[in-house]
Amino acid sequence: MKNFLAYLQLARIGNVLFVGLFQVLLRWCVILPLLDNWQVTPIMTTSQFILLVIATMALTASGNVINDYFDVIPDSINRPHTQVVDRIIDRKTTLLIHVLLTLIGVFCGLFLSFLYKKETHALFFISMPIILWFYSTHFKKQMLIGNMTVALLTASVAFLTTSSEISFIEASGNVSFLGTTACDYLWKLTALIAFFAFITTLTREIIKDMEDIQGDAQCNCHTLPIDMGIRNSKVIVILLQIFTLFILWMSYYYLSFLNDNQYIWLYLIIAITIPTIINCILTIRAKNNNDYHKISSYSKIIMGLGSLIMLYVHLF
């Protein structure tokens, strides 16, 4: 049982499940209702969508595994009590798990790309493991490059989910849908969701770098907190959170599907705005690794509540 939990921890099962939930909410609460509203029949079947989710989750897990594989030394300093690689699971087994997850993700992704004849998607599924490998070995050690890489990959999940749905419609011969207002609106909505995924992930990645500053410094990393200092990093994190709230409320003001929804403003205040303001205050007061760990965990909760807004809008 202990080893099983260690494997789940190695893959960071919570993050992996969150990616899958994000795709499910996007499809069933945003994409399918919009297609139904415009009387467009979705072509992608549930089983095909599940295959897409499996591909994305497998590649996400493989990235987490290879990241821990290369992070043995900094993790032994930053989080020795929760370290899995070299304590519970040996490095050879870790690498094997990474390869198996990568093969599952790439195979499922390529199979789907073949079904709806989308070469760019095939390239995405092939390049994602390569990007994640270089993130673990090089990008994460450079100021903001690693943070931006993770944020962009997270945002790309939204575009991949929408693009796959549209690609199936296109492959069925309904090319007229591509030039409709519905398609344009769907892409704009996806871009907005992807933006929030990007900005919240970027913020949390910087917070995690502040938490890991001791181990990263000893491994000659050049993260934002190391090169610019904790104080400046705090300022950037707070500004990013304030900017996120600004865009959120601007979206509420300009998008009819939000401001026409009864009591959505209350959800935005209670579930997102107040927690984000509290997180800013906690960031200002943070002094040690435990404080930054709490802020990082709190940020993850806010990201989850932000994703659930898709379900709230769909239900009410």
Secondary structure, DSSP 8 states (H G I E B T S, - for coil): -HHHHHHHHHHTHHHHHHHHHHHHHHIIIIIHHHHHHTT----S-HHHHHHHHHHHHHHHHHHHHHHHHHTHHHHHHH-TTT--BTTTB-HHHHHHHHHHHHHHHHHHHHHHHHHTT-HHHHHHHHHHHHHHHHHHHTGGGSTTHHHHHHHHHHHHHHHHHHHHHHHHHHHTT-GGGGGSHHHHHHHHHHHHHHHHHHHHHHHHHHHHHHHTHHHHHHTT---HHHHH-HHHHHHHHHHHHHHHHHHHHHHHHH-HHHHTSTTHHHHIIIIIIHHHHHHHHHHHH--SHHHHHHHHHHHHHHHHHHHTHHHHHHH-
